[in-house]
Amino acid sequence: LPQPQPLVDRQALPFHEGRPLQLLAGPERIEAGWWDGDLATRDYFIAQAADASLLWVYRARLPVADEQQPLWFLHGRFG
């Protein structure tokens, strides 16, 4: 996806279209941007949606200032 889309977080699990995602693989830790001040620290997972499609999602690792800010994001779709 051109821009990651926020996902609903319930009991520390991501939800997509109102249904929980099943995490199949991960986490794969990505830490980038420390050299240019645009820090990104994320744990990526392959998840399966209720319709059996596979999604690439991540969870932000660093604490966020605003507790209302989402922690889970949809970053891509497979196939």
mmCIF file of the N, C-alpha and C atoms, coordinates in Angstrom:
data_MODEL
# 
_entry.id   MODEL 
# 
loop_
_atom_site.group_PDB 
_atom_site.id 
_atom_site.type_symbol 
_atom_site.label_atom_id 
_atom_site.label_alt_id 
_atom_site.label_comp_id 
_atom_site.label_asym_id 
_atom_site.label_entity_id 
_atom_site.label_seq_id 
_atom_site.pdbx_PDB_ins_code 
_atom_site.Cartn_x 
_atom_site.Cartn_y 
_atom_site.Cartn_z 
_atom_site.occupancy 
_atom_site.B_iso_or_equiv 
_atom_site.pdbx_formal_charge 
_atom_site.auth_seq_id 
_atom_site.auth_comp_id 
_atom_site.auth_asym_id 
_atom_site.auth_atom_id 
_atom_site.pdbx_PDB_model_num 
ATOM 1   N N  . LEU A 1 1  ? 0.837   -1.182  0.000  1.00 0.00 ? 1  LEU A N  1 
ATOM 2   C CA . LEU A 1 1  ? 0.000   0.000   0.000  1.00 0.00 ? 1  LEU A CA 1 
ATOM 3   C C  . LEU A 1 1  ? 0.882   1.246   0.000  1.00 0.00 ? 1  LEU A C  1 
ATOM 4   N N  . PRO A 1 2  ? 0.459   2.307   -0.650 1.00 0.00 ? 2  PRO A N  1 
ATOM 5   C CA . PRO A 1 2  ? 1.255   3.535   -0.656 1.00 0.00 ? 2  PRO A CA 1 
ATOM 6   C C  . PRO A 1 2  ? 1.488   4.098   0.751  1.00 0.00 ? 2  PRO A C  1 
ATOM 7   N N  . GLN A 1 3  ? 0.479   4.017   1.608  1.00 0.00 ? 3  GLN A N  1 
ATOM 8   C CA . GLN A 1 3  ? 0.575   4.470   2.999  1.00 0.00 ? 3  GLN A CA 1 
ATOM 9   C C  . GLN A 1 3  ? -0.010  3.387   3.901  1.00 0.00 ? 3  GLN A C  1 
ATOM 10  N N  . PRO A 1 4  ? 0.668   3.075   5.017  1.00 0.00 ? 4  PRO A N  1 
ATOM 11  C CA . PRO A 1 4  ? 0.094   2.105   5.953  1.00 0.00 ? 4  PRO A CA 1 
ATOM 12  C C  . PRO A 1 4  ? -1.260  2.591   6.475  1.00 0.00 ? 4  PRO A C  1 
ATOM 13  N N  . GLN A 1 5  ? -2.188  1.644   6.631  1.00 0.00 ? 5  GLN A N  1 
ATOM 14  C CA . GLN A 1 5  ? -3.523  1.966   7.128  1.00 0.00 ? 5  GLN A CA 1 
ATOM 15  C C  . GLN A 1 5  ? -3.651  1.495   8.571  1.00 0.00 ? 5  GLN A C  1 
ATOM 16  N N  . PRO A 1 6  ? -4.111  2.361   9.484  1.00 0.00 ? 6  PRO A N  1 
ATOM 17  C CA . PRO A 1 6  ? -4.252  1.944   10.885 1.00 0.00 ? 6  PRO A CA 1 
ATOM 18  C C  . PRO A 1 6  ? -5.298  0.838   11.039 1.00 0.00 ? 6  PRO A C  1 
ATOM 19  N N  . LEU A 1 7  ? -5.030  -0.061  11.965 1.00 0.00 ? 7  LEU A N  1 
ATOM 20  C CA . LEU A 1 7  ? -5.954  -1.142  12.287 1.00 0.00 ? 7  LEU A CA 1 
ATOM 21  C C  . LEU A 1 7  ? -6.444  -0.971  13.712 1.00 0.00 ? 7  LEU A C  1 
ATOM 22  N N  . VAL A 1 8  ? -7.616  -1.494  13.979 1.00 0.00 ? 8  VAL A N  1 
ATOM 23  C CA . VAL A 1 8  ? -8.158  -1.497  15.336 1.00 0.00 ? 8  VAL A CA 1 
ATOM 24  C C  . VAL A 1 8  ? -7.366  -2.494  16.163 1.00 0.00 ? 8  VAL A C  1 
ATOM 25  N N  . ASP A 1 9  ? -7.094  -2.154  17.397 1.00 0.00 ? 9  ASP A N  1 
ATOM 26  C CA . ASP A 1 9  ? -6.342  -2.985  18.330 1.00 0.00 ? 9  ASP A CA 1 
ATOM 27  C C  . ASP A 1 9  ? -7.270  -3.355  19.478 1.00 0.00 ? 9  ASP A C  1 
ATOM 28  N N  . ARG A 1 10 ? -7.488  -4.659  19.667 1.00 0.00 ? 10 ARG A N  1 
ATOM 29  C CA . ARG A 1 10 ? -8.293  -5.140  20.796 1.00 0.00 ? 10 ARG A CA 1 
ATOM 30  C C  . ARG A 1 10 ? -7.509  -6.227  21.508 1.00 0.00 ? 10 ARG A C  1 
ATOM 31  N N  . GLN A 1 11 ? -7.268  -6.011  22.772 1.00 0.00 ? 11 GLN A N  1 
ATOM 32  C CA . GLN A 1 11 ? -6.523  -6.964  23.608 1.00 0.00 ? 11 GLN A CA 1 
ATOM 33  C C  . GLN A 1 11 ? -5.188  -7.316  22.958 1.00 0.00 ? 11 GLN A C  1 
ATOM 34  N N  . ALA A 1 12 ? -4.502  -6.280  22.426 1.00 0.00 ? 12 ALA A N  1 
ATOM 35  C CA . ALA A 1 12 ? -3.162  -6.385  21.829 1.00 0.00 ? 12 ALA A CA 1 
ATOM 36  C C  . ALA A 1 12 ? -3.133  -7.162  20.512 1.00 0.00 ? 12 ALA A C  1 
ATOM 37  N N  . LEU A 1 13 ? -4.294  -7.380  19.883 1.00 0.00 ? 13 LEU A N  1 
ATOM 38  C CA . LEU A 1 13 ? -4.348  -8.056  18.589 1.00 0.00 ? 13 LEU A CA 1 
ATOM 39  C C  . LEU A 1 13 ? -4.971  -7.139  17.544 1.00 0.00 ? 13 LEU A C  1 
ATOM 40  N N  . PRO A 1 14 ? -4.493  -7.248  16.289 1.00 0.00 ? 14 PRO A N  1 
ATOM 41  C CA . PRO A 1 14 ? -5.044  -6.400  15.225 1.00 0.00 ? 14 PRO A CA 1 
ATOM 42  C C  . PRO A 1 14 ? -6.364  -6.950  14.690 1.00 0.00 ? 14 PRO A C  1 
ATOM 43  N N  . PHE A 1 15 ? -7.256  -6.024  14.349 1.00 0.00 ? 15 PHE A N  1 
ATOM 44  C CA . PHE A 1 15 ? -8.535  -6.363  13.724 1.00 0.00 ? 15 PHE A CA 1 
ATOM 45  C C  . PHE A 1 15 ? -8.599  -5.666  12.378 1.00 0.00 ? 15 PHE A C  1 
ATOM 46  N N  . HIS A 1 16 ? -9.163  -6.350  11.396 1.00 0.00 ? 16 HIS A N  1 
ATOM 47  C CA . HIS A 1 16 ? -9.333  -5.789  10.055 1.00 0.00 ? 16 HIS A CA 1 
ATOM 48  C C  . HIS A 1 16 ? -10.774 -6.035  9.637  1.00 0.00 ? 16 HIS A C  1 
ATOM 49  N N  . GLU A 1 17 ? -11.443 -4.982  9.232  1.00 0.00 ? 17 GLU A N  1 
ATOM 50  C CA . GLU A 1 17 ? -12.855 -5.058  8.820  1.00 0.00 ? 17 GLU A CA 1 
ATOM 51  C C  . GLU A 1 17 ? -13.713 -5.705  9.908  1.00 0.00 ? 17 GLU A C  1 
ATOM 52  N N  . GLY A 1 18 ? -13.419 -5.351  11.167 1.00 0.00 ? 18 GLY A N  1 
ATOM 53  C CA . GLY A 1 18 ? -14.226 -5.807  12.295 1.00 0.00 ? 18 GLY A CA 1 
ATOM 54  C C  . GLY A 1 18 ? -13.941 -7.204  12.799 1.00 0.00 ? 18 GLY A C  1 
ATOM 55  N N  . ARG A 1 19 ? -12.964 -7.876  12.206 1.00 0.00 ? 19 ARG A N  1 
ATOM 56  C CA . ARG A 1 19 ? -12.672 -9.254  12.605 1.00 0.00 ? 19 ARG A CA 1 
ATOM 57  C C  . ARG A 1 19 ? -11.195 -9.383  12.965 1.00 0.00 ? 19 ARG A C  1 
ATOM 58  N N  . PRO A 1 20 ? -10.885 -10.277 13.909 1.00 0.00 ? 20 PRO A N  1 
ATOM 59  C CA . PRO A 1 20 ? -9.478  -10.418 14.316 1.00 0.00 ? 20 PRO A CA 1 
ATOM 60  C C  . PRO A 1 20 ? -8.637  -11.054 13.217 1.00 0.00 ? 20 PRO A C  1 
ATOM 61  N N  . LEU A 1 21 ? -7.390  -10.625 13.139 1.00 0.00 ? 21 LEU A N  1 
ATOM 62  C CA . LEU A 1 21 ? -6.444  -11.244 12.219 1.00 0.00 ? 21 LEU A CA 1 
ATOM 63  C C  . LEU A 1 21 ? -5.712  -12.361 12.938 1.00 0.00 ? 21 LEU A C  1 
ATOM 64  N N  . GLN A 1 22 ? -5.412  -13.424 12.210 1.00 0.00 ? 22 GLN A N  1 
ATOM 65  C CA . GLN A 1 22 ? -4.618  -14.515 12.759 1.00 0.00 ? 22 GLN A CA 1 
ATOM 66  C C  . GLN A 1 22 ? -3.170  -14.285 12.331 1.00 0.00 ? 22 GLN A C  1 
ATOM 67  N N  . LEU A 1 23 ? -2.284  -14.125 13.289 1.00 0.00 ? 23 LEU A N  1 
ATOM 68  C CA . LEU A 1 23 ? -0.878  -13.916 12.983 1.00 0.00 ? 23 LEU A CA 1 
ATOM 69  C C  . LEU A 1 23 ? -0.244  -15.263 12.661 1.00 0.00 ? 23 LEU A C  1 
ATOM 70  N N  . LEU A 1 24 ? 0.298   -15.386 11.439 1.00 0.00 ? 24 LEU A N  1 
ATOM 71  C CA . LEU A 1 24 ? 0.854   -16.657 10.973 1.00 0.00 ? 24 LEU A CA 1 
ATOM 72  C C  . LEU A 1 24 ? 2.371   -16.726 11.100 1.00 0.00 ? 24 LEU A C  1 
ATOM 73  N N  . ALA A 1 25 ? 3.042   -15.618 10.886 1.00 0.00 ? 25 ALA A N  1 
ATOM 74  C CA . ALA A 1 25 ? 4.506   -15.599 10.922 1.00 0.00 ? 25 ALA A CA 1 
ATOM 75  C C  . ALA A 1 25 ? 4.979   -14.261 11.461 1.00 0.00 ? 25 ALA A C  1 
ATOM 76  N N  . GLY A 1 26 ? 6.117   -14.313 12.132 1.00 0.00 ? 26 GLY A N  1 
ATOM 77  C CA . GLY A 1 26 ? 6.686   -13.092 12.675 1.00 0.00 ? 26 GLY A CA 1 
ATOM 78  C C  . GLY A 1 26 ? 6.849   -13.221 14.170 1.00 0.00 ? 26 GLY A C  1 
ATOM 79  N N  . PRO A 1 27 ? 7.390   -12.230 14.764 1.00 0.00 ? 27 PRO A N  1 
ATOM 80  C CA . PRO A 1 27 ? 7.686   -10.930 14.184 1.00 0.00 ? 27 PRO A CA 1 
ATOM 81  C C  . PRO A 1 27 ? 9.043   -10.898 13.476 1.00 0.00 ? 27 PRO A C  1 
ATOM 82  N N  . GLU A 1 28 ? 9.129   -10.031 12.480 1.00 0.00 ? 28 GLU A N  1 
ATOM 83  C CA . GLU A 1 28 ? 10.385  -9.674  11.855 1.00 0.00 ? 28 GLU A CA 1 
ATOM 84  C C  . GLU A 1 28 ? 10.637  -8.220  12.222 1.00 0.00 ? 28 GLU A C  1 
ATOM 85  N N  . ARG A 1 29 ? 11.660  -8.004  13.015 1.00 0.00 ? 29 ARG A N  1 
ATOM 86  C CA . ARG A 1 29 ? 11.936  -6.669  13.551 1.00 0.00 ? 29 ARG A CA 1 
ATOM 87  C C  . ARG A 1 29 ? 12.668  -5.817  12.518 1.00 0.00 ? 29 ARG A C  1 
ATOM 88  N N  . ILE A 1 30 ? 12.139  -4.623  12.273 1.00 0.00 ? 30 ILE A N  1 
ATOM 89  C CA . ILE A 1 30 ? 12.748  -3.657  11.365 1.00 0.00 ? 30 ILE A CA 1 
ATOM 90  C C  . ILE A 1 30 ? 13.064  -2.396  12.167 1.00 0.00 ? 30 ILE A C  1 
ATOM 91  N N  . GLU A 1 31 ? 14.313  -1.975  12.096 1.00 0.00 ? 31 GLU A N  1 
ATOM 92  C CA . GLU A 1 31 ? 14.731  -0.715  12.717 1.00 0.00 ? 31 GLU A CA 1 
ATOM 93  C C  . GLU A 1 31 ? 15.470  0.071   11.650 1.00 0.00 ? 31 GLU A C  1 
ATOM 94  N N  . ALA A 1 32 ? 14.925  1.198   11.260 1.00 0.00 ? 32 ALA A N  1 
ATOM 95  C CA . ALA A 1 32 ? 15.518  2.001   10.190 1.00 0.00 ? 32 ALA A CA 1 
ATOM 96  C C  . ALA A 1 32 ? 15.367  3.476   10.510 1.00 0.00 ? 32 ALA A C  1 
ATOM 97  N N  . GLY A 1 33 ? 16.116  4.280   9.800  1.00 0.00 ? 33 GLY A N  1 
ATOM 98  C CA . GLY A 1 33 ? 15.997  5.720   9.932  1.00 0.00 ? 33 GLY A CA 1 
ATOM 99  C C  . GLY A 1 33 ? 16.774  6.329   11.065 1.00 0.00 ? 33 GLY A C  1 
ATOM 100 N N  . TRP A 1 34 ? 17.469  5.516   11.854 1.00 0.00 ? 34 TRP A N  1 
ATOM 101 C CA . TRP A 1 34 ? 18.233  6.062   12.974 1.00 0.00 ? 34 TRP A CA 1 
ATOM 102 C C  . TRP A 1 34 ? 19.354  6.966   12.480 1.00 0.00 ? 34 TRP A C  1 
ATOM 103 N N  . TRP A 1 35 ? 19.783  6.782   11.244 1.00 0.00 ? 35 TRP A N  1 
ATOM 104 C CA . TRP A 1 35 ? 20.884  7.583   10.704 1.00 0.00 ? 35 TRP A CA 1 
ATOM 105 C C  . TRP A 1 35 ? 20.438  8.943   10.191 1.00 0.00 ? 35 TRP A C  1 
ATOM 106 N N  . ASP A 1 36 ? 19.159  9.095   9.894  1.00 0.00 ? 36 ASP A N  1 
ATOM 107 C CA . ASP A 1 36 ? 18.705  10.387  9.346  1.00 0.00 ? 36 ASP A CA 1 
ATOM 108 C C  . ASP A 1 36 ? 17.641  11.056  10.212 1.00 0.00 ? 36 ASP A C  1 
ATOM 109 N N  . GLY A 1 37 ? 17.399  10.525  11.408 1.00 0.00 ? 37 GLY A N  1 
ATOM 110 C CA . GLY A 1 37 ? 16.449  11.149  12.318 1.00 0.00 ? 37 GLY A CA 1 
ATOM 111 C C  . GLY A 1 37 ? 14.997  10.791  12.063 1.00 0.00 ? 37 GLY A C  1 
ATOM 112 N N  . ASP A 1 38 ? 14.714  9.905   11.090 1.00 0.00 ? 38 ASP A N  1 
ATOM 113 C CA . ASP A 1 38 ? 13.347  9.486   10.787 1.00 0.00 ? 38 ASP A CA 1 
ATOM 114 C C  . ASP A 1 38 ? 13.169  8.044   11.258 1.00 0.00 ? 38 ASP A C  1 
ATOM 115 N N  . LEU A 1 39 ? 13.252  7.858   12.567 1.00 0.00 ? 39 LEU A N  1 
ATOM 116 C CA . LEU A 1 39 ? 13.280  6.535   13.175 1.00 0.00 ? 39 LEU A CA 1 
ATOM 117 C C  . LEU A 1 39 ? 11.976  5.773   12.939 1.00 0.00 ? 39 LEU A C  1 
ATOM 118 N N  . ALA A 1 40 ? 12.112  4.520   12.519 1.00 0.00 ? 40 ALA A N  1 
ATOM 119 C CA . ALA A 1 40 ? 10.981  3.600   12.386 1.00 0.00 ? 40 ALA A CA 1 
ATOM 120 C C  . ALA A 1 40 ? 11.394  2.291   13.038 1.00 0.00 ? 40 ALA A C  1 
ATOM 121 N N  . THR A 1 41 ? 10.684  1.885   14.078 1.00 0.00 ? 41 THR A N  1 
ATOM 122 C CA . THR A 1 41 ? 10.929  0.616   14.756 1.00 0.00 ? 41 THR A CA 1 
ATOM 123 C C  . THR A 1 41 ? 9.621   -0.157  14.767 1.00 0.00 ? 41 THR A C  1 
ATOM 124 N N  . ARG A 1 42 ? 9.620   -1.251  14.025 1.00 0.00 ? 42 ARG A N  1 
ATOM 125 C CA . ARG A 1 42 ? 8.373   -1.999  13.812 1.00 0.00 ? 42 ARG A CA 1 
ATOM 126 C C  . ARG A 1 42 ? 8.627   -3.493  13.871 1.00 0.00 ? 42 ARG A C  1 
ATOM 127 N N  . ASP A 1 43 ? 7.598   -4.219  14.263 1.00 0.00 ? 43 ASP A N  1 
ATOM 128 C CA . ASP A 1 43 ? 7.594   -5.674  14.189 1.00 0.00 ? 43 ASP A CA 1 
ATOM 129 C C  . ASP A 1 43 ? 6.567   -6.066  13.139 1.00 0.00 ? 43 ASP A C  1 
ATOM 130 N N  . TYR A 1 44 ? 7.047   -6.694  12.053 1.00 0.00 ? 44 TYR A N  1 
ATOM 131 C CA . TYR A 1 44 ? 6.176   -7.094  10.941 1.00 0.00 ? 44 TYR A CA 1 
ATOM 132 C C  . TYR A 1 44 ? 5.717   -8.541  11.095 1.00 0.00 ? 44 TYR A C  1 
ATOM 133 N N  . PHE A 1 45 ? 4.489   -8.792  10.642 1.00 0.00 ? 45 PHE A N  1 
ATOM 134 C CA . PHE A 1 45 ? 3.884   -10.120 10.695 1.00 0.00 ? 45 PHE A CA 1 
ATOM 135 C C  . PHE A 1 45 ? 3.164   -10.402 9.386  1.00 0.00 ? 45 PHE A C  1 
ATOM 136 N N  . ILE A 1 46 ? 3.055   -11.673 9.054  1.00 0.00 ? 46 ILE A N  1 
ATOM 137 C CA . ILE A 1 46 ? 2.129   -12.109 8.015  1.00 0.00 ? 46 ILE A CA 1 
ATOM 138 C C  . ILE A 1 46 ? 0.882   -12.561 8.763  1.00 0.00 ? 46 ILE A C  1 
ATOM 139 N N  . ALA A 1 47 ? -0.253  -12.015 8.352  1.00 0.00 ? 47 ALA A N  1 
ATOM 140 C CA . ALA A 1 47 ? -1.518  -12.318 9.029  1.00 0.00 ? 47 ALA A CA 1 
ATOM 141 C C  . ALA A 1 47 ? -2.539  -12.821 8.017  1.00 0.00 ? 47 ALA A C  1 
ATOM 142 N N  . GLN A 1 48 ? -3.481  -13.598 8.508  1.00 0.00 ? 48 GLN A N  1 
ATOM 143 C CA . GLN A 1 48 ? -4.565  -14.091 7.660  1.00 0.00 ? 48 GLN A CA 1 
ATOM 144 C C  . GLN A 1 48 ? -5.867  -13.440 8.097  1.00 0.00 ? 48 GLN A C  1 
ATOM 145 N N  . ALA A 1 49 ? -6.565  -12.874 7.122  1.00 0.00 ? 49 ALA A N  1 
ATOM 146 C CA . ALA A 1 49 ? -7.854  -12.233 7.377  1.00 0.00 ? 49 ALA A CA 1 
ATOM 147 C C  . ALA A 1 49 ? -8.962  -13.288 7.387  1.00 0.00 ? 49 ALA A C  1 
ATOM 148 N N  . ALA A 1 50 ? -10.149 -12.886 7.776  1.00 0.00 ? 50 ALA A N  1 
ATOM 149 C CA . ALA A 1 50 ? -11.301 -13.794 7.855  1.00 0.00 ? 50 ALA A CA 1 
ATOM 150 C C  . ALA A 1 50 ? -11.640 -14.407 6.503  1.00 0.00 ? 50 ALA A C  1 
ATOM 151 N N  . ASP A 1 51 ? -11.332 -13.688 5.401  1.00 0.00 ? 51 ASP A N  1 
ATOM 152 C CA . ASP A 1 51 ? -11.621 -14.216 4.053  1.00 0.00 ? 51 ASP A CA 1 
ATOM 153 C C  . ASP A 1 51 ? -10.469 -15.060 3.508  1.00 0.00 ? 51 ASP A C  1 
ATOM 154 N N  . ALA A 1 52 ? -9.489  -15.398 4.355  1.00 0.00 ? 52 ALA A N  1 
ATOM 155 C CA . ALA A 1 52 ? -8.324  -16.226 4.046  1.00 0.00 ? 52 ALA A CA 1 
ATOM 156 C C  . ALA A 1 52 ? -7.241  -15.486 3.265  1.00 0.00 ? 52 ALA A C  1 
ATOM 157 N N  . SER A 1 53 ? -7.417  -14.211 2.992  1.00 0.00 ? 53 SER A N  1 
ATOM 158 C CA . SER A 1 53 ? -6.363  -13.454 2.319  1.00 0.00 ? 53 SER A CA 1 
ATOM 159 C C  . SER A 1 53 ? -5.206  -13.212 3.283  1.00 0.00 ? 53 SER A C  1 
ATOM 160 N N  . LEU A 1 54 ? -4.008  -13.065 2.720  1.00 0.00 ? 54 LEU A N  1 
ATOM 161 C CA . LEU A 1 54 ? -2.825  -12.834 3.529  1.00 0.00 ? 54 LEU A CA 1 
ATOM 162 C C  . LEU A 1 54 ? -2.454  -11.359 3.498  1.00 0.00 ? 54 LEU A C  1 
ATOM 163 N N  . LEU A 1 55 ? -2.145  -10.837 4.673  1.00 0.00 ? 55 LEU A N  1 
ATOM 164 C CA . LEU A 1 55 ? -1.845  -9.422  4.829  1.00 0.00 ? 55 LEU A CA 1 
ATOM 165 C C  . LEU A 1 55 ? -0.476  -9.257  5.473  1.00 0.00 ? 55 LEU A C  1 
ATOM 166 N N  . TRP A 1 56 ? 0.155   -8.156  5.164  1.00 0.00 ? 56 TRP A N  1 
ATOM 167 C CA . TRP A 1 56 ? 1.421   -7.778  5.782  1.00 0.00 ? 56 TRP A CA 1 
ATOM 168 C C  . TRP A 1 56 ? 1.106   -6.665  6.758  1.00 0.00 ? 56 TRP A C  1 
ATOM 169 N N  . VAL A 1 57 ? 1.257   -6.920  8.045  1.00 0.00 ? 57 VAL A N  1 
ATOM 170 C CA . VAL A 1 57 ? 0.894   -5.944  9.078  1.00 0.00 ? 57 VAL A CA 1 
ATOM 171 C C  . VAL A 1 57 ? 2.105   -5.696  9.972  1.00 0.00 ? 57 VAL A C  1 
ATOM 172 N N  . TYR A 1 58 ? 2.081   -4.557  10.637 1.00 0.00 ? 58 TYR A N  1 
ATOM 173 C CA . TYR A 1 58 ? 3.131   -4.310  11.616 1.00 0.00 ? 58 TYR A CA 1 
ATOM 174 C C  . TYR A 1 58 ? 2.566   -3.665  12.861 1.00 0.00 ? 58 TYR A C  1 
ATOM 175 N N  . ARG A 1 59 ? 3.345   -3.831  13.929 1.00 0.00 ? 59 ARG A N  1 
ATOM 176 C CA . ARG A 1 59 ? 3.029   -3.216  15.212 1.00 0.00 ? 59 ARG A CA 1 
ATOM 177 C C  . ARG A 1 59 ? 4.153   -2.228  15.522 1.00 0.00 ? 59 ARG A C  1 
ATOM 178 N N  . ALA A 1 60 ? 3.784   -0.986  15.813 1.00 0.00 ? 60 ALA A N  1 
ATOM 179 C CA . ALA A 1 60 ? 4.775   0.013   16.208 1.00 0.00 ? 60 ALA A CA 1 
ATOM 180 C C  . ALA A 1 60 ? 5.394   -0.415  17.527 1.00 0.00 ? 60 ALA A C  1 
ATOM 181 N N  . ARG A 1 61 ? 6.710   -0.288  17.649 1.00 0.00 ? 61 ARG A N  1 
ATOM 182 C CA . ARG A 1 61 ? 7.384   -0.765  18.855 1.00 0.00 ? 61 ARG A CA 1 
ATOM 183 C C  . ARG A 1 61 ? 7.586   0.292   19.909 1.00 0.00 ? 61 ARG A C  1 
ATOM 184 N N  . LEU A 1 62 ? 7.897   1.494   19.513 1.00 0.00 ? 62 LEU A N  1 
ATOM 185 C CA . LEU A 1 62 ? 8.156   2.528   20.509 1.00 0.00 ? 62 LEU A CA 1 
ATOM 186 C C  . LEU A 1 62 ? 6.857   3.052   21.087 1.00 0.00 ? 62 LEU A C  1 
ATOM 187 N N  . PRO A 1 63 ? 6.845   3.401   22.352 1.00 0.00 ? 63 PRO A N  1 
ATOM 188 C CA . PRO A 1 63 ? 5.624   3.986   22.926 1.00 0.00 ? 63 PRO A CA 1 
ATOM 189 C C  . PRO A 1 63 ? 5.253   5.269   22.193 1.00 0.00 ? 63 PRO A C  1 
ATOM 190 N N  . VAL A 1 64 ? 3.976   5.475   22.042 1.00 0.00 ? 64 VAL A N  1 
ATOM 191 C CA . VAL A 1 64 ? 3.492   6.682   21.382 1.00 0.00 ? 64 VAL A CA 1 
ATOM 192 C C  . VAL A 1 64 ? 3.014   7.658   22.437 1.00 0.00 ? 64 VAL A C  1 
ATOM 193 N N  . ALA A 1 65 ? 3.125   8.938   22.134 1.00 0.00 ? 65 ALA A N  1 
ATOM 194 C CA . ALA A 1 65 ? 2.738   9.976   23.094 1.00 0.00 ? 65 ALA A CA 1 
ATOM 195 C C  . ALA A 1 65 ? 1.238   9.973   23.346 1.00 0.00 ? 65 ALA A C  1 
ATOM 196 N N  . ASP A 1 66 ? 0.468   9.731   22.310 1.00 0.00 ? 66 ASP A N  1 
ATOM 197 C CA . ASP A 1 66 ? -0.987  9.747   22.392 1.00 0.00 ? 66 ASP A CA 1 
ATOM 198 C C  . ASP A 1 66 ? -1.490  8.305   22.464 1.00 0.00 ? 66 ASP A C  1 
ATOM 199 N N  . GLU A 1 67 ? -2.105  7.933   23.577 1.00 0.00 ? 67 GLU A N  1 
ATOM 200 C CA . GLU A 1 67 ? -2.582  6.558   23.738 1.00 0.00 ? 67 GLU A CA 1 
ATOM 201 C C  . GLU A 1 67 ? -3.691  6.195   22.766 1.00 0.00 ? 67 GLU A C  1 
ATOM 202 N N  . GLN A 1 68 ? -4.309  7.183   22.136 1.00 0.00 ? 68 GLN A N  1 
ATOM 203 C CA . GLN A 1 68 ? -5.358  6.924   21.146 1.00 0.00 ? 68 GLN A CA 1 
ATOM 204 C C  . GLN A 1 68 ? -4.767  6.598   19.776 1.00 0.00 ? 68 GLN A C  1 
ATOM 205 N N  . GLN A 1 69 ? -3.470  6.828   19.591 1.00 0.00 ? 69 GLN A N  1 
ATOM 206 C CA . GLN A 1 69 ? -2.813  6.552   18.315 1.00 0.00 ? 69 GLN A CA 1 
ATOM 207 C C  . GLN A 1 69 ? -2.743  5.043   18.107 1.00 0.00 ? 69 GLN A C  1 
ATOM 208 N N  . PRO A 1 70 ? -3.053  4.558   16.909 1.00 0.00 ? 70 PRO A N  1 
ATOM 209 C CA . PRO A 1 70 ? -3.030  3.113   16.674 1.00 0.00 ? 70 PRO A CA 1 
ATOM 210 C C  . PRO A 1 70 ? -1.617  2.545   16.761 1.00 0.00 ? 70 PRO A C  1 
ATOM 211 N N  . LEU A 1 71 ? -1.529  1.286   17.168 1.00 0.00 ? 71 LEU A N  1 
ATOM 212 C CA . LEU A 1 71 ? -0.252  0.587   17.235 1.00 0.00 ? 71 LEU A CA 1 
ATOM 213 C C  . LEU A 1 71 ? -0.089  -0.415  16.094 1.00 0.00 ? 71 LEU A C  1 
ATOM 214 N N  . TRP A 1 72 ? -1.205  -0.887  15.527 1.00 0.00 ? 72 TRP A N  1 
ATOM 215 C CA . TRP A 1 72 ? -1.178  -1.860  14.437 1.00 0.00 ? 72 TRP A CA 1 
ATOM 216 C C  . TRP A 1 72 ? -1.533  -1.177  13.124 1.00 0.00 ? 72 TRP A C  1 
ATOM 217 N N  . PHE A 1 73 ? -0.861  -1.625  12.039 1.00 0.00 ? 73 PHE A N  1 
ATOM 218 C CA . PHE A 1 73 ? -1.087  -1.038  10.715 1.00 0.00 ? 73 PHE A CA 1 
ATOM 219 C C  . PHE A 1 73 ? -1.065  -2.127  9.654  1.00 0.00 ? 73 PHE A C  1 
ATOM 220 N N  . LEU A 1 74 ? -1.885  -1.961  8.635  1.00 0.00 ? 74 LEU A N  1 
ATOM 221 C CA . LEU A 1 74 ? -1.853  -2.783  7.434  1.00 0.00 ? 74 LEU A CA 1 
ATOM 222 C C  . LEU A 1 74 ? -0.899  -2.127  6.467  1.00 0.00 ? 74 LEU A C  1 
ATOM 223 N N  . HIS A 1 75 ? 0.128   -2.868  6.025  1.00 0.00 ? 75 HIS A N  1 
ATOM 224 C CA . HIS A 1 75 ? 1.131   -2.287  5.136  1.00 0.00 ? 75 HIS A CA 1 
ATOM 225 C C  . HIS A 1 75 ? 1.070   -2.874  3.733  1.00 0.00 ? 75 HIS A C  1 
ATOM 226 N N  . GLY A 1 76 ? 0.418   -4.026  3.568  1.00 0.00 ? 76 GLY A N  1 
ATOM 227 C CA . GLY A 1 76 ? 0.327   -4.600  2.239  1.00 0.00 ? 76 GLY A CA 1 
ATOM 228 C C  . GLY A 1 76 ? -0.532  -5.848  2.221  1.00 0.00 ? 76 GLY A C  1 
ATOM 229 N N  . ARG A 1 77 ? -0.795  -6.299  0.993  1.00 0.00 ? 77 ARG A N  1 
ATOM 230 C CA . ARG A 1 77 ? -1.576  -7.512  0.753  1.00 0.00 ? 77 ARG A CA 1 
ATOM 231 C C  . ARG A 1 77 ? -0.779  -8.432  -0.157 1.00 0.00 ? 77 ARG A C  1 
ATOM 232 N N  . PHE A 1 78 ? -0.874  -9.716  0.065  1.00 0.00 ? 78 PHE A N  1 
ATOM 233 C CA . PHE A 1 78 ? -0.195  -10.690 -0.784 1.00 0.00 ? 78 PHE A CA 1 
ATOM 234 C C  . PHE A 1 78 ? -1.172  -11.186 -1.841 1.00 0.00 ? 78 PHE A C  1 
ATOM 235 N N  . GLY A 1 79 ? -0.654  -11.414 -3.016 1.00 0.00 ? 79 GLY A N  1 
ATOM 236 C CA . GLY A 1 79 ? -1.437  -11.999 -4.111 1.00 0.00 ? 79 GLY A CA 1 
ATOM 237 C C  . GLY A 1 79 ? -2.370  -11.029 -4.658 1.00 0.00 ? 79 GLY A C  1 
# 
